[in-house]
Amino acid sequence: MAETLTEALERIAGGMEFRRFLLPDGVAALDPPAGTQPCDRLLFVMHGVKREPMSLGGEAREIELAPGDAYLVRKNVWEYCSVATAHRLLCIVPRNGFLRVSYYDYPAGMHRGEWCDPEAVHSGRPVPQPLLAVFAALGEPGGEAGSHVPHLLRAAAALALAECRRPAPPAGKAAATFDRVRTFLDYNYTRPIGRGELAERFGLNANYLSELFRRMGGCGVREYIEARRFEMARRLLRTTELPVKTVAEHCGFSGEVYFIRRFRELHGRPPGRYRIEQNS
């Protein structure tokens, strides 16, 4: 029987030996598929082998990750992607003040653009300050964590485990549902996906889904998807020399003309002018 999320956390917190800890940096993507997330993610390889490009010391190269390896992808740092080898990955994510812990089981040959529905826990409560302090210590390049890294990694798992074991507050159920759908969109916003398909995937009423996003996210589903696409587009315009048409395609827009028109409406200038201004 496969290890559960809480069993994995127990194994890490209980004295798991680590091979190494990696802190990818923020150099520009070589070319998609690559993306960023608006939150820090602490990841542990629990089983199998994970191979993908990773930027370390300003250089992107392919890294082979195995059990005992952990890495922290900081907010808005490029995350490189490749076809996956079979592996299990535990992920601890403080986001918007709440804690999410996910356990992903990736089959061989699965591309990150596909969705691997994880076992996940959303605490529904504010992230404990000690856990935020652990993330801050681990996220300092060349900081003072040094030999304390294994202890910090185990502490992160222990703090996350304690949160997972606490009963969710009554108001946390809607927050957990919103978080699950939003996480799916954060990894799939470049795909053509509408409100109806999204609601069906998660067994929700489409109107309830819209209301949930407006109440907890401050915008509709379509607006959220478009915001993530434009966030990615701005990054590609700033950090790569990809043609505008290619940027539009990589970010999930239906066509270059629509992308340019909407970009101008939102930013007051076309993408090409934005790129020139940002790089001048």
Helices and strands as residue ranges (DSSP letters): H 5-13, E 20-22, E 34-35, E 41-48, E 50-56, E 59-65, E 69-73, E 79-80, E 87-95, E 98-106, E 119-126, H 129-138, G 146-148, H 149-165, H 172-188, H 195-201, H 206-217, H 221-239, H 244-250, H 256-267, H 271-279
